[in-house]
Amino acid sequence: MNKASLSLRPSAVIGAVDPRLYGSFVEHLGRAVYDGIYEPDHPSADADGFRTDVIELVKELGVSAIRYPGGNFVSGFKWEDSVGPRAERPRRLDLAWHSTETNEIGLHEFQDWLDKVGSELMLAVNLGTRGTAEALELLEYTNHRSGTRLAEQRIANGRTAPFGVRMWCLGNEMDGPWQVGHTTAEEYGTLAAKTAQAMRMVDPDLELVVCGSSSSSMPTFGEWERVTLTHAYDDVDYISCHAYYENTGDLGSFLASGVDMDHFIRSVVATADHVGAVRGSRKLIDISFDEWNIWYNTRFERVDRIAGVDNWPIAPRLLEDVYTVSDAVVFGSLLITLLKHADRVTSASLAQLVNVIAPIMTEPGGPAWRQTTFFPFAATSKHGRGVALEVDITSGTYATERFGEVPLVDAVATHDADAGRFAVYAVNRAIDAPTELAIDLTGLDADDLPVSARVLADPDLDAANTLEDPERVALAELPFTREGATVRLTLPAVSWIEVLIG
C-alpha cells in the first residue's frame, strides 16, 4: 500500500474562494438548451416549458453563475434575434455547430430560467462578426433602466427591471481558426480595448473578461495573452483560460491532468503580471477559467461533426460524452487545482451544464440523471467555501509519459469560518494500489470537531451512469480511524475524496 500524509494550517491561506469559481456554461449547442433545460412537452415541464427535474438537479449542483450564450455560438449570434415575440424571431444558420437556431429560447427566457435555479448571468458579446456598437446596444438593452429606445424595447418585451448583468465576456476564443471572425492578437486586443472602454462609459463598475488563447496547446499561446493585455490591461478585470482533457489511452498522464492545468494557470498569471510590470501598474488581472472539463474531442471530430450544405438540424445530439469513474476522478482533481489558485482564479465555468459534455443528462420525454462528474462538483460547491488553504503533502510519485514524475496524491483544503467547517479534497492517482492517507489536524484544535469522509471510486474505472443504469456510480461513505489529532483513511486506487471537519 502507498502512504501519504498531509497537514492543515488555518494560516496557510491561498485566497478567498469566490462563489463564481463554481460557475457553469450553457451554449446554444446540441441539446444543451432544447431538450435539455427546455422541453415544453415533458411531463415535468413548468408553465414556461422548463424541465423542473433539470432545475432541481442544477440547484443540487450548486452553480453560482452561468456563462451564456457561447462559446463558439456567440461569434455568429445576433442578440436582437433572441428577444421580442417568439413568432417573429428568425431562424438562423449556426455556423459554429452546423445547426439551425430557432431562437425560441432567448435572453429573456434564459434569465427567467436563471431566476428559477438561482444563478447569475454572465453574458458574452459577439466580437467575431460584430463589434463595439452591437455590444453597447446589448448593454443598453439589458442594463439601462428606462427612457431610451432599447431600454423601452426591453420593457415592452416584458422585463421592466434591468437584467443587471455585471460580468461580460468580450468575445470567445478569438485566436481559434474554427471561430467565425477569428483574428490576430493585435486586432483583437485593439477591438477588445475599444469595446471595454465604451462599455465602461455606460457603467464603470462592469466586470470585463478579455479572451486569452483558446488553449495552452495553441501556437498563439503566451504571446496572444501578452499582446492582448498590452492593449487592454487597463480596461479589463479578467483574462480567460480554456482547457479540456481526455483519456487517449495513457491513463497515468490523464490522471495527472491537474499538473497541466496548474502550469497553464501559472503561465497566464506570469504573463499578465509581466504586462502589468512593464506598464508600471499595481493592478492585478484575475483569471476567468470560463471553459474547463473532460471532453472527448477526438470522438467529436471523428464521429459527431455535422457537414453538408443542406444538413442543418435543430438541436442534434452533439458532444454527449458519457463520463466514467476515471473521468470523474480527473474532474475532481481539476477542481482541486482551481482551488489551489483561488487567489487569482476568481471565476470559472464548467463547460457545459446539460447534455453537452455535461454533469446532467436528459432523455426527451424521459428522465434526467447525474453523470459521474456531477458528484465532485456538487460536493465541492457546497462545502468548499470560505478561503482555500494550502496543505503540506508528503506523497510518493509515479512516472508519466507527458509530465514526468507526478505526486500520487494531490490535495487542497478550505475553511468556511461562518459554517465552522474545514474541508479537504484529495485525489489518489495510483492505478494499481490504494493509498493510506494520514491527515494531521493538530493545527486546527479539532479534538471535538466531528469528521466525515466520502469517496468516489469503483473497481471498474469505466463504470458510468447511463439512461439504462442512472445510479450505477455515486459518492460512498469512506471509513476512517481517528487517533488523537490524526485521521487515517485508505483511498482506493484512482479515487477522489472529500473529508469534512466540523
N, C-alpha and C positions, 0 to 999 in steps of 0.2 A: 504494500500500500504506500502511495505517495504521502508525504507530510508537508503541511504548510501552516503558517501561523500569521495572525495579524493582530495589531493592537489599535485601539481607538483613543484619540486625544481630542477632547472638545475644542482645544485651542488651535487645532490644525485646520483652520477654516480656509477653504478654497475660495468660496464666494457664496452669495445668496443664490438660492435656486429660484429663478424667475418662473412663475407659473406657465409662461409661454414656452418653456422648454418642453412641455407636454402638449404641443400643438399637433395638428394633422393637416391634411391636404385633400381637397376634393376638386377634381378636374372634370370637365366635360369630356370624358374618355370612356369608351366601352360602356359597361353597366354601372358605373360609379353613381350616376345621378338617376338615370331612367332604369327601372327595375332594381335599383339599389336603395337610395333614400326615398325615391318617389315611385309609387306603383298604385295608382288610384283604384284599381280593381282588386287589390289584395284584400283578403279578409280582415287584416289588421289596420288597413288604411284609415286615417282620420279624415275629417271633413275637407282638409286641404290636399288629400291624396298621398300624404306621407306615411310610410310604414311605421307604426308605433312600436313594433318589435325591434326595428333597427334603432329607433330613437332611444329605447331603453338600453340597448347594448352600447350605444355611443355614450350615454350617460355613465354607464358602468365603466367604460374605458377611461373616462375622465379627461377628454381632450379639452384644452383651455381655449385655443384659438385655431381657426381653420383657414388656411390659405386657399384662395378661390379667384378666378375660375381656371387657372392654369399657372404653370405648366405650359407645354408647347402649344396648347389650345389658345392661349391668350394672344399669341403673336399674330393671329388672323382674326381676332374677335372684335366685333363692333358692339360696344356695350349698349348702344341705342336699340339694337335688335332684341335685347332681353328685357325691355320694360314696355309698359303700355298694355292695352288689351291683347290677350293671348291670340285671339283670332286674327289679329293684324300683324303679328310678329312673323318675319320672313324665315323661311328655311334657308340654311346656308351650307355650302360645302366646307367641311373642316379639313384643311389640308394636312394638319398635323397628324391625324389618325385615320385619314381617308374614310371619313364617315359623313353622314348628314346630321347637322344640328337643327333640331326643331325649335329651339328657344322656348319650349313650353315651360321650363324652369329657368327663371332669370334672376336678376338681382333682388327683386322684392321677395320672390318666393324663397330664395335661398336664405335671406335674412329671417324670414318667418320660421324657417326650419332651424336656424341657429338659435332663435329665441326659445324654441322648444327644447333643444338639447343643452342650452346654457353655455354656448361657446361664442367667442369674439370673432368678428370678421376681419380677416387680413386680406386686403384686396390688391390684386395685381393689375397693372395697366399695360396696355399694348404699346410697346416701343419697337415692335418688329415692322408692322405695316402702317403704324400710325405714329403720333408724336406728342409734343408738348401741348398743343391746342386741345387735342382729344382728352389728354389726361386732366387738364384743367376743367374741361366740361364735365367729366365724370366726377371730379372732386366737388364742383359746384352742385351737381345734381344730388350727390349723396349727403353732403355735409352742410350746405348753406341753408339757413333756417327758412327764409321766405323772401319774396319780393323781387326775384329775378325769374327770367323765363324758365330756366332749368329747375330751380327750386320749386317754382309753382307747378311745373310739369310733374315733379315727384309727388307733390301734394295731390294733384289731380289723379295720379296713378295709385293713390290710396295710402300714402305714408306721410302724415302731417309732420311728425318729428323727424329730424335728420337721422340718417343712419349712424353718423358719428364715428366713421371709420378712422382709427388712429394710425394704423400701420399699413404702409403701402410698399409694394414691390415694383421697382422701376424696370419692368420687362422680365424676361426669363431666358436664361442660357443663351445669351446673345452671341457667344462665340461658336455655337454649335452649327455645323453645316446643315443639320436637319431642321434648324429653326427657320421659319419663314421670316425673312428680313435680317438674317444673321449678318454680322458686320465686324469691323475691326475694333480693337480696344480704343484707339484714338477717336473713332467716330462715335462709338457707344459712350465712352466716358464724357465726351463733349455734350451729347444729347442728354444723358442722364443728369449731368450737372445743370444744364439749362432747365430741364424739366423740374428737378428738385428745387431750384431757385424760384421758379414760377409758382410751384405749389406752396412753398413757404410764404410767398407774398399773400396767399389766401389765408394760410394758417401756419404760423412759425413753429407751432408745437407738434406738427406731424412727425411720425417716426418713419424714416425712409430707408429702404433697403436697395442697395445697388447690386447688380449682378456680378458675382465672381465668375471664374471659369466654370464651365458646366461639369467638370470632373478634374480630379488631380492627375488623371492619365492623359489629359488633352495636351497637345504640343503648345498650346497657348498658356498653360497653367503657370502661375507665378508672374510672368511678365504681364499677362492680362490684368491681374489684380493691381500690380504696380502702376500701370499706365492709367487704368480706370480711376483708381483712387487719386492719382496725381491731378486728375481733372475734378473729381467730385468729393474729395476728402472733407472739405469744409461744409458741404451741403447735405451729407447723408449721415445716418447713425449706424448702419449695419452694412456688411458685405455678406453675400450669400455663399454657402457651400452646399454642394450636392454630391452624394456618394451612395452607390448601390453595390451590394456584394452578392455573390452566388457561389455555390459549391460546384466547381468544374471538374471534380474528381480528386482533388487534393484536399482531403478533409482537414489535415493538420493546419494547412495555410488558411483554409476557410475559417476554422475556429479562431484563428488569430487576426481576423479582420479588424478588430478594435485597434490593433497596432497600426494598421494603415490609416484608420480614421484619426488616431492620435497624432500621427505625423502630419496628416493633412491639416488639422486644426493648427498645430504649431507653426506650420509653414505659412498659413494665411495670416495668423497673428503677427508673425515676424515681418512679413511683407507690409502689412498695414502699419505696424509701428515704425518700420523704416521710412515709409512715406511721411508719417507724422513727424519723425525726427528731422527729415530733410526740410520740412515746411516750418520747423520750429514750433509745432503745435503741441499743446498739452492735452488735447482731446484724444480720446481713445475710440477707435472703431470696434464695435462688437460684431459678433458673428451671428447671423441668422442661418442656421443649418436647416434650410427650409425644404430640402428633399433628402430623405435617408430611409433606407430599408434594405431588406433582402429582395432582390429582383432577378429572376432567371431570364435576363435579357436575350441570351442566346436562343432560348426557346421561341421568344417573340420573333426574332429575326429569321429563324429557321421555319417556323410553322404558322404563326398567327398574323404576320404582317398582311394587310389588305392591299390589293392592287386592282387595276382595271379601270379604264376611263368611264365605264358605265356601272361601276360597282361601288356604291356609296351607301352602305347600310346604316340604319338607325340603331344606335346602342348595341353594337355587336359584342360578342364575348371576346374581350381582349385582356391580356395580362392577368388572367385569373389563376395565378400561381397558387398551388396547394402547398402549405408550409408544413415541414416535418419538425420533429423534436430537435434535430441538429440545427435547423434554421432558427428555431426559437431561442436556442441557447446562444447562438451568434447574435441574434437580435437583442437579447438581454445584455450581451457584452457591449453592444454599441450604445445602449442606454447608459451603461457604466461609464463609457468613455465620454459621453456628453456631460455627465455629472462631474467627471474629473476636470472638466474645463468650464465649470459653471461661472467662473469669474469673467469669461469672455463670450461663451456661448449662452446668450440670454434669450434666444428664441430658436425653436426647432419645429419642424413639421414632418411628422411621419407620413411618407408618401406610399400608398394613399389610405383611404378610410374604409370604403365599402366596395367589395367585388374586385377592384383593380389593385393588384399587389397589396392586399388589404388584410387587416386583422378580423374583419367581419365579412361573412359571405351570405348571400341570399339566393333563393331559388324562386323564380316567378310563380306566384300563387302558392308558394310553399314556405318552408321555414327560413329563419336566419340563424346563423351559428357562429361560434367563436373559433377562429383559427388558433394554432398553437402560439403564434406571436402575440395574440391578444393578452395572454396571461402576464408576461413580464411587464408589458406596458401598463396594464390596469393596476398591477400591484405597485409599481414604481410611482405612477402618477398619484396614487392615493396616499402613499406613505413617505415617498422621497421628497419631503418638503423642508422648508426652513433654510438651512445652509448645508452645502456639501462639505464633507470632511475628507482630507487626505488620510489614508490609512498606511501604517507601516507593515509591509508584507514581506515575509520570508517564504520562498517557494522554490521548488525545483524548476528546471526548464526542460524544453524539448526542442528538437531541431525541426525547422520548417523550410520548405523549398523557397518560399518567397521572402520570408522575414528573418531567416537565421534562427538563433536561439530565442525562444519566447517563454515567458513565465507560464507555468502550468495553471496558476491561479491569478486572476485579476479581480480587483475589488474596489469599492468606494463606499463611503458611509454618508448619511445625512443626519442632521439633528434638528428636529422640529421642537423648539422651546415651548411654543404655545401648547402643543399636544403632550409635552413631556416625554418625547419618544426619540430614540435613535433607531436608525435602520441601516443594515449592512446588506449590500448587494454584491454577490460574488459569482464567478463563473469558474468551473473546473474544465480545463481544456484537455485533460488527459483522456485518451481514447480507449485505452485498454485496462485501466485500473481506477479504483476510487481514490480519493484523496482525503486524508484526515485533516480537518481544519480546526485549529485551536484559536479562539478569539479571546484576547485579553481585554477584560473590561475594567482593569484596575483604575484607569484614569477617569472612569465615569461615576465612581461612588455608587455602583449599581447593585449593591448587595440585595436590596429589597425590590428591585425592579423586575417585573415579570419578563420572561423571554419566550418567544415562539419562533418557529422556523418552517418555511415551506420550500419545496423544491420542484423544479420542472426537469424531468428526466424520464427515460424509458429504455429498457434493454434493446428495443427496436428503434434505432435512430431515425428510421424512415416513417415511424408512426405519425399519423396525421388525423385531423378532424375533417370529416367529409360529409356530404349530404347523406350518405348511407350510414355513417357512424360518427355523428357530430360531437360525441362526448368521449371519444377514444382517449384524448390527452387532456389533462388538467393539472393544476397545481396539487401537490400532496403534502401532508404534514411530514416534516423531516425530524426524526428522533435526534435527541442530543443529550449530553450529560453536562452537569454543571458542578464544578469543583472550585469552591470559593469564587474568585473573580475570573475563572476560565470556563468558557463554553466550548465543548468539543462536538464536532459534527463530522459525519462521514459523508462526503459528497460523492454521489455516483459518478462514474465516468461520463463525460460530456453532459454537464448539468449546470443549471442556473439556480441560485438560491436567494431567498430573502430571509433575513433574520431581524426580528423586531425586539427591541429592548425598551421596555416602558409601556 
